[in-house]
Amino acid sequence: MPRRFLLFFLLCCLPFTAWAAPYRDTVWPLSFELPAQWKLSVKNEKKRRSLLVLPRRMEDRERGDARAVFLMRRLGKRETLQRLAKPYRKASGGREAASRIELDEKTGRLLLDYRESENVQNGLWIVRRHQKVLQLDTASRRLFEADCSANASEFKRYRQPFSSLCLKFSLNGKRGPP
């Protein structure tokens, strides 16, 4: 009997990331680790496809408003990652200047970390923190965007799931940074 209890205890102590599931999209050349207790849905609105990843618990969706959104679009003729980063260097509207801008020309990856505020219902002012990654697929001139965001006061709780979603997603087998 004590061995069964010990085995049960050890299984309960394993981190939840052990149950993360690999996800490979069937339409886009996109893959990432889907965190345990998170769910994925595909949205098609006005011929625009997006992937939405949300925590399974209603409390996380309401209190933290945590979510990850994946989008894809064609890169404009004059668009470069440097030009896409430029507006984030300064504050604009409700968005603060990015606290982190990392551009890796070699991998075609731009990482942005910034806060944005908005006035929601009943005059409530919400500040959201965004961790956005733009990944260029040079072969097809497509730009993949991963935007992980949550209320700024709750963002720390979602750091690990956001890391596996936005920071480590890959295209065509090209892995993001560890």
Sequence and secondary structure as in RCSB ss.txt:
>XXXX:A:sequence
MPRRFLLFFLLCCLPFTAWAAPYRDTVWPLSFELPAQWKLSVKNEKKRRSLLVLPRRMEDRERGDARAVFLMRRL
GKRETLQRLAKPYRKASGGREAASRIELDEKTGRLLLDYRESENVQNGLWIVRRHQKVLQLDTASRRLFEADCSA
NASEFKRYRQPFSSLCLKFSLNGKRGPP
>XXXX:A:secstr
 HHHHHHHHHHHHS GGGG EEEE SSSSEEEEE TTEEEEEEEETTEEEEEEEESSHHIIIII  EEEEEEEE 
 TT  HHHHHGGGGS BTTB   SEEEEETTTTEEEEEEEEEEE GGG EEEEEEEEEEEEETTTTEEEEEEEEE
ETTTGGGGHHHHIIIIIS EETTB    
